[in-house]
Amino acid sequence: LVEILALRPPRFGGVDPAARLGYLAARGPWLMAMARFLLVALALGGLVRADGGLPPYTQALGDFLWQKAQSGGQGEESVCGFGNWGDGPQCNQWDQGYSPCWPSSMAVSATWDLHVMELWSLEIAEEFGVTGRGQLGPGINLARFAWNGRLGEYMSGEDPYFGAKMVETMVKAYRKVPHPPLQTAKHFVPNTIETARNSILEEVDERTLFEVYYPPFEAAVKAGVSGVMCSYNLVKCTSGKCEGKPAYACANDDILNKHLKGEMGFRGIVISDWDATKCQPGADHSPGCSPGKYIDNDFAADAGLDLEMPSCISFKGGVTKRAAEKAARLKWAFMNQGRSTSGDMLPGGRRLDQRLSGNATGQGAGRSLQDSPVQFIQWYNHPHKCLQVEGDQALLGMRLELWDCLDTPKQQFVWTGVDSKIHWAADPKMCVDVTAHKFSNGSPLQLWECLEGDDDQHFLISPTGIGKIRSRAHPHMCIDVTRHSTSNGNQLQLWECLSNDGDQLMASGAVQQAVDLSPDWSRDMPPGSDVDLPRAESAALGPPPA
């Protein structure tokens, strides 16, 4: 029981509880049964998370999502008055009549404790992620005036490095839950004071921007934030790549296009603060403005604004400048948080109800397949590479290979915990198969008719969706990328499971599914297996049982 209770956070925070169960399984059936009971009780009580969260954000993952996002369409709803947002950095929901009284961002960062920041972030992400709301935060502006009335929203204090570490911790923590709120780091930039905030001009050179004001935002971008909110004030960047002309922060080519999206490589959406596109008295002759009007549509669109809030005024009727880019950015932002732009939690995907006929794998498995989403199997270290079937037809013996992810039926698969088979979505009666029943190093994988009781077709997939895919009959053998080559057409093979991470695969969206508490997955692991935990976490468990 002491070992079971070791599931509790924070000691094992971020480690998949199901992986712990796989280790405990080797200790005996009675302990496994007790572990399952306790895990369910703890999960229901909210003390542990029975899922693996989103994949850690990497540049490769961001590039892969961008490639997929660019295949989407566009519409008026994608550029203004879009989304369901909670109020403020704590994501309050006053309109529902209640909201937890969370500490402010400044109060949490004032602990100087990254672990406290992580715990606070996890609680907020878990509570508000399930409501489908976006978060108007985190607030990461640098404190320059003690009388700034919104300093309580900001976690950076007076130190850009400190702010960078705090927001990095928060954004990464959000990815440890399956469906976190979409975050918008704010206010970009430099929103130093509330007095005359709608017309004040912040004049600053490029070096100061990058050394003082930008570090928290750069850290948020690198950690995988999906949105950035631009501020009310005007900005005049006076040196470097900047043109040196004053313009509202929400329509400022220097800071939005050249710096944020260019230098920092930000892929997500730039969202306006509420009504920040209005040309206010005192600044109504600024570029793109006319007295009493809102910023000109083309000017704001071309200068880098992607989403006008809360309504459609500057962007009424849609945009013509950078329209396709804005649609892709919105799609990227939501996919990056495990959602679709309709707010649905991914994976949604096409269903198999119109394509699954017959009963090749039994009625129970058939029903389960109909309810299962179509997914991709990506190479975790190179998420732009996907497992695909060699040809377009369901022919026996078609080989399984690695290819650029193209969102094609050749790369779509579906599986459940019911039959432990990986079905080809284009023809679910065809399954991933080990060629010629050879469970040895180098045995190629192929497509074959799904057969009952065929050990060649049963695989173990981690409930988190990330890790090695093992043969159920021979759990020491894994699906492997031949010679670790990223070349298109590289055949997938079976190989002895190694301790390195080079052959880890990733099921798109599977990381957002709950732990499957059926006994198959952990029961079939070899005694003493570490279930592919990271090496440091595996070592923390101690030696395997004698």
N, C-alpha and C positions, 0 to 999 in steps of 0.2 A: 504493500500500500504506500510505503514511503516513495518507492519508485514511481508509482502511478501519480502521486501528488506532485512529483517533479514536473508534471505537465504545466503547472501553474506559471503564469508570468510573474515577475519579469525574468526569472532565471533562464527560462527557455523562450523568451519573447521572440516571435518571428519564426519559430521552428514548427513545422507542420505536426500537429498532434497525432495524425495518422501514422507518421513515420515512427513516432515513439511507440505506437501500438505494435508496429511490425517488430520492433526490438523486444517488446515485452512478450510477444507471442511465443518466442523461443523459451520462455521461462515456465511454460506450462499452461494447459487449457483453462484451469481454474483461475489463474491470474489474468489470462486473456479475457475471460468472461467478466471478471470483476473490472478490468480496465475499460471494457466497452461500456458497462453500466455507468461507471463513474464519468467517462468522457461525455456521455449523453447528458448526465445530470449537470456537469460543469458547463457544457455548451448551452443547455437550456437556461442555466443561471447567469449566463453571460460572463463566466469567469475564464473561459478559453475560447479561442476562435477555431471552429471546425472547418477551416479552409486555408488556402495558401496565399490569398491575396493576389495582387497583380504581379506580373514579372518585374524584376528590378529594371528601372529605366536605364537604357544605354543609348549611345548615339546610333548604333546599328538598329536597335528597335525603333527609334524615332524615324530613321530613314525608311525602314520597312513600312511603318504606318503611313508615312507621307506618300509613298508610292501607291498604297491602297487608297488613300484619301483623294488623290488626284483623279481617280477613276469615277468619282461621284459627280452629281449634277449640281445645280444651283437654283435659287429661287429667292423671292423677296423676303421670306421668313429667315433667310440665312444672313441677312445684313442688318436687321433692326428689330427691336421689340421681341427678342427670341429668348427662350429659356425660362426656368423656374428657379428663382434665386432666394436663398436665405439672407437675412438682414445682418450684414456686418461680418467681421472676421470670426466671430463665434457662431456664425450660421444660425442666429436666433430665428424662431418661428412664432413671432407674437401673433400673427394672424390666426393661428390655431388655438389661441387662448392660453398657451403655456410654452415655456422654454426653460431648459436647465440654466442655472445661474453659474455659468463657467467663469473662471478667472479670466481677466483680460490678457491680451498678448503681452503687454508690458509686464504684468505681474508674473507671468510664467517665465519670460526671459530674464527677469530680475533675479531668478534663482541661480543663474549662471550654470544651470544643470541641464545638459542635453538629454539625459534620461527622463527628467521631468517633462521636458518639451515633447519627447516622444510619446510618453504616456498620455499627456493632454491631447496630443494630436490624434492618437489612436481612438480615444474615447469620442472625440468630436466626429471623426471620420466614420466610425461605426454607427453612431446615433443618427447622423443626418444623411449618410450615404443611402440608406434604405428608403428615404423619402423622395429620392430623385432630385434633390435641390442642388443647385450650384452654390458655391461659397464666394461671397464678396470679400475675399481675403486670400492669403494672409497679408496683413499690413506690414510693410518692411521699409518704410521711409526712414531716413536718418533724422535724428533729433537735432535741430539746429537752434530752435527757440523754445525756451522752457515754457512759454505761455501759449504754445501751439495747442489748441483745444482738443486735438485728436491724437495726442501722443500715446494715450492709453491703448490705441489700436495697433501701435507699431511695436515690433519686437527687436528692432536693431539698436536701440539706444543711440549713443553717439559714435559708435565704432562700426565701420563698414565690415570688418572681418567678423566681428561678433555677430552682426546681423546675418551675414552669409552662412555661418555655421548653424545658427538657429533655424533659418528658413530651410536650409538643406535637410536638417533633421526632420522638420515638419513634413516637407513634401515627400521624403522617402518613407516616413511613417504611414502616410496616407496610402501608399501602395501596398502596405501589408494587410489591408482589408480588401474584400473582393469588389466592392462597388463604392469607392469613396466619392465624396462630392467633387465636382469640377472646381478647381481652385483658380482664382484670379489674383495674382500678386499685384499689390497696389502701393502707392499711386505713382505712376510713371509720368514724369519725374521733373525736377525735384520739388515735391510738394512740401515746403518747409513751414508754412504758416497758413492759418485759416483766414486771417484778416485780409479782406479784399482778394480772396482766393480766385475769384472769377475774372479778375483783370490784372492781377499782379504779374510782372515780368521777371522771370528768373534768368539772369544773365550769367553764363558760366562757360569756361573754356572746356574743350574736349578732354584734356588730361584730367581735370578735376572731376568731370563726370565719371570717367572710368576708374579713377582711384578712390573717390569718395562716395559718390551717389549710386554707382552701378553695381558694386560687388554683391549686395544682397540679391539683386535681380538676376545677375549672371549665375549665382549659385542656384536660384530657383529654376532657371532654365536648364541648367546641367542636371538637376535632380529630376526633371521631367514635369514641371508645372505646365498646365494646359492653357492658361489664360493670363493676360496681363491687362490691368485696368489703367488707362491713361487719366491724368489729373485735370483739374479745372484751369490751372494757371497757364500762362504763356511761357515759352522757353526760347531763349536765344543762345545757341551754341556758337561761340566766337572763334573757334580755331579748328585745325585739323581738316577733316572731310566736310565739315559743316559749311553751309552757305552764309552763316552769320546773320540770318534774317529772323525776326521774332515771329512766332506762330503759336497758336494754341497747341498744347501738348497732344491733344487728340487729333490733330491735323498737322503734324510736324514731321516732315520727311527726314530731317537730320536724326532725330532721336528714335523714331519708329522704324523707318526703312533701313537707314544706314547703320545705326547702332544696334537696336534690338534684334531686328530680323536678319541684318547683314553680319555684323561683327559677332553677335552672340549666337546666331544660328537658331533663333526662336521659330518654331513651327506652328505654334498655336494661334489663338485669336487675340487681337487687341480689342478690348471692350471699353466703351466710353463710360466714365462716371455718369451718374444720372443727370441728364440734361446738360452735360458738359460740352455739347456741340452748339450751345446758344452763344451768340455774339453779345457779350455783356457790355453795358455802358462803361466807358473808360477803355475799352479794347475793341470797340465795334468797327474800327477802321483797320483792323489787323488783316494780314493776307487771308483771302478766302472769305472775309466777312463783309457784311453790309449792315448799317445801323438798324437795329430792331429785328434782324434776321438770324437765321442759323447758318452755320458754316456751309459753304457751297458744296453740293454733292460731289462733283468731280474732284474738287480740291481735297476734301477729306478722304475720299476713297483712294485717290492716287498717293496721298501722303501717308497712308498706312493704317487708317482706322478700318476695322473689319466688322464690328458689331456696334451699332448705335443703340443706346438704352436711355430711357425705358420704352420709347416709342419711335415711330418712323417719321422724322421730320427732315433732317438733312438727307437721309437715305430713303425718303418716301418714293415708292415706285421702283425700288431696287437701284442698282448701280451699273455703270458701264465700264468704269475703270477697275482693273484687277478683279473682275467679277469671278472668274474661275479660281483664282488664287484664294479669294475670300471663302468660297464654298469649300475648297479643300482644307483650309485652315479650321473651319468650324467642324468639319467631319473629323479631322485629325484630333482636335481637342477632345471630342467626346470619345472617340475610339481609345485614346490614350488613357482615359479613365474607365475603360471597360464598359462603355455605353454606346448607344446609337444616338443620332441627333434627335430622334423622337423621344429620347429619355429611357428607352428600353435598355435593360441590362444585357450586355452581350455575354455569351453568344446567343444571337437570335437565329440567324441563318435560315436556309431553306429546310423544310421538313421533308421527310421521306414518304408521307402518306400517299402521294400520287405515284411513287415509283416503286414502292415495295409491294410485290405481289407474290403469291405462292407462299410456301412455308419451308424454305430451304434450311432454316435453322431452328424450327420449332415455333409454335404459335406464341409462346411466352416471350421468346427473344424477338419475334416479329413485332409484337405490340410495343416492346421496349424500344426497338429501333424507330418506330414511327414517332415516338415522343422525343427522340434524341436529335440534337442539332448537328448539322453538317459542319465539320471542322477541318482545319489544315494541320499537318504535322511539320513543324519547322525545326531547323537545326538551331539550338539555343544560342550557340556562339556566333552564328551567322543567320539571324532570323529572316533575312531576305531569301533564304534557300528553303525549299519545301520538298517533301516526299511526293512523288507523282508516279502514275502508271505510264509506262513507255508509250503506249498507243492510245487511240480514241475508242477502240472497240474492246468488248469484254471477251478476250481470247485467253484460253488456258495457257499459262506459261509466260504471259507478258511480264517483263521484268520491272522491278521497282527501282527508281533512280532519283537522284537529286537534281533539282532544277530551280531556276529563278521563280519566286512566288509570283504567279500570274492571275490568281483568282479564276482558275479554269476548272471545269469538272474533273479533269485528270488529276487534280491535286486535292480533291474533296473526299473525306473519309468520315465514317461514323462508327462509334463503338459504345458498348454499355458494359456494366459489370455483370450482366446476366450471362452472356456466353463467352466473354473475354476474347472476342474476335474483333479484328479491325476490318470493317466492311468498306468496300469501295462505294461511295455514295451514288455514282452514276449507275451502278448495278449492284445493289446490296447483297445479291446472291453470290458475289465474288469477294474473296477475302485475301488478305496478306498471308503468305504461305512460305514455309521454309522448303527450298527445293530438294526433292529426292530424299526427304526425311533425314538429311545429314546435319546433325547438330555439332558441327565442327567449325573451327576458324576458317572464314572465307566462304562459307556456304551462302550462295546468293539468295535473295528474296524474290518472290514472284507473285503473280496474281493467279488464284486458283478457285475453283468452285468451293463454296463453304460446305464442309462436311462435318457431320456429327462425330464426335469422339476423335477427331484428328488432332494429335498433339502438335502438328506442324503449324496450326493456326491459332493457338491459344497464347495470349501475351498478357503480361502484367504491366499496367500503366499506373503510375503514382496518381493518387487522387488530386494532387496539386497540379497535375498536367506538365510538370517540369521534372526531368530526370531521365534515367535510362529506361528503355522499354525492354523488358526481359521476356524470355521464353518461359511460359508457366511450367512446362515439363522439365526444363533445364534452366533454372533461375540464374545460373552462373553465366549464361549466354545472353548477349544483348544485341539489339539492332544497332548496327555500326555504319559509320560513313567510311567507305573504302579509302584508305590512305589519307583520311582527313582532308581530302581534296574538295575544293568548292566549285570545281568545273561542272558545267551542265552535262548531264548524262552519266555522272558518276554513280555506279550501281551501289545499292544498299545491300549489306551482307550481315551475316551472323558472326559474332566474335566474342571471345571471352570478355566478360565485364571487367574493365580496368578501373583503377582508382582515380584516374584523371577525369576531367570534365569534358574532354574533347568530343565525346559521342553522346552528350546529353541532347535530348530532343524536347520540343515544346509543343503541346497541343494548344492551338489557338482557342482561347476562351475557357479551356478546361481548368485553368488556375482559378476560375471564379466559381467552380462547382463545389458543393458541399462534400464532406468526406463520405464515401460510400462505406457504410457500416456492415456490409455483407462480409462474411468471413474469408472469401476467396483470396483477396489481395494479400493480407498479412499471413494467412495460413500457409501459403505456398512459398513463402520466403525461406531460404536456406537457414539453418540454425546459425546464429551469430551474425547474421547479415546486418549491416548498418543502414539498409534501405536507402543508400545513396545520399545520406545526409552530408552536408559540407564537412570536410575533414575535422575542423575545429569542434563542431558540434558532436561529431561521432566520437571524438576522443573524450568529450565531457561525459559520455555515457559509461565510460570505463570498459574493461575487457569483456569480451563475450562470455556467456556461461560456459562452464567446463563441461 
